[in-house]
Amino acid sequence: QVQLVESGGGLVQPGGSLRLSCVVSGSVFSVYKMGWYRQTPGKQREMVATITSGGDTNYADSVKGRFTISRDTAWRSMFLHINTLKPDDTAVYYCSANSALDSRQYWGQGTQVTVSS
């Protein structure tokens, strides 16, 4: 199994920046892809950014140019650097990891990001 713990959320003014962190533990060796997703009440969880073991990244159109996903080479930590925050970015942000060991997608507990003046 893989355990994920997010941190770094908070209240930020529009135009501000944040860095979200995700600490990974457990069967880290089996992880081949990780990502950040977000969800607001009444809406489906949506992909924000993903990164593969080969370093390939993918971003939602709404965050391209503002969000940057990164990770350490050992898959122990993953980050989401967020710039130029907008009120529409307000959501609970979740860290996820795909494991080749059991073909499961694991999730963290989420961290709240609120963008408001």
N, C-alpha and C positions, 0 to 999 in steps of 0.2 A: 504493500500500500504506500501511498504518497500523502504526506501531510503538508498543508499550505497555510501560511499565516500572513495576512496582509497588514500593512500599516501605512501611515502617512496622510490619511484623509483629513479633512477639516473644512472650516469655513474660510473662503477666499473671496476677495473682491473681483469683479470682472476685470480681465486683463492681467490678473495675477498668475502665479506659477505654483506648481506642486510637484513633489516627487513621491510616487507611491512605490512601496517596496513589498516584495513577497519572498518570504523565507521558506525554503523547501527542505523537507526531511523525509526519511523513510527510504523507499526503493528508488532513490534518485537515479541510479544507473539505468533504470528502465525508461526514463523520460526522454521523449524524442521531439516534443513540441510543447510550448507553453504559450499562454496568452492572457490578455486582460479583456474582460467583458464588463458591461454595465447594465443596470436595470433601474427603471423608475416605476413607481406604483402604477399598476394597471397595464403595463407594457411588457413585452417579451424581452428577455435578456438578449443583448446584442453584442456582437464582436466589436472590440475597439482596435486591438492589435494582437498579432501573433508572431512568434519567432520559433524557428526550427533549430534542430541540432546543427544544421549546416550554416546557421546564421541568416537564413532567408526571413525577411519580415513582410508582413502584410498589414495594411491599415484600412479602417473604414474611411470612406470618402470624407465624412464629416470632421475627421481629426487629422487628415493628412497635412503635413507642414506645421502642425502644432504639437503633436504627441510623438514621443520617441520611445520605443521599447528596447530594452537591453537586458543582458543577463551575464552572469559570470560563467566561465568555461566549464565549471564543475556542476552547473545546474543547481547550485545551492541558493542562489538569489536571483531574482528578476526585478526589473524596475520599469516604471512608466514615468517618463519626464513629460510634464504637461505645461505648456506655455499658452499665453493669451487665452485664459479661461473665459468661457461664456456661460451665461445662466443655463443654457441648454445642456451644458456638461454636468449639471447637477444630477447625481445618481449614486447608487451603491456600486462600487467597483469591485469586481471579483477577479481573483487570480485563478487560473486553471492550468492543469498539467495533464498531458496525454501519456499514458504508460503503455509500452509495448509488452509488458509482462502479463497484463490481464485485459488489455484493450479497453481500459476504462479511462474516462475523463474525470479527474478529481477537481474539487473546488475548495477554495478557502471560504471563510465566513463573511467576507466582504468588508469594505471600508467606505464610509460615507464621505462623499465630496459634495459640498454645497457652495455654489457660486452666487453671491448676493452682495449688494451694496448696503 
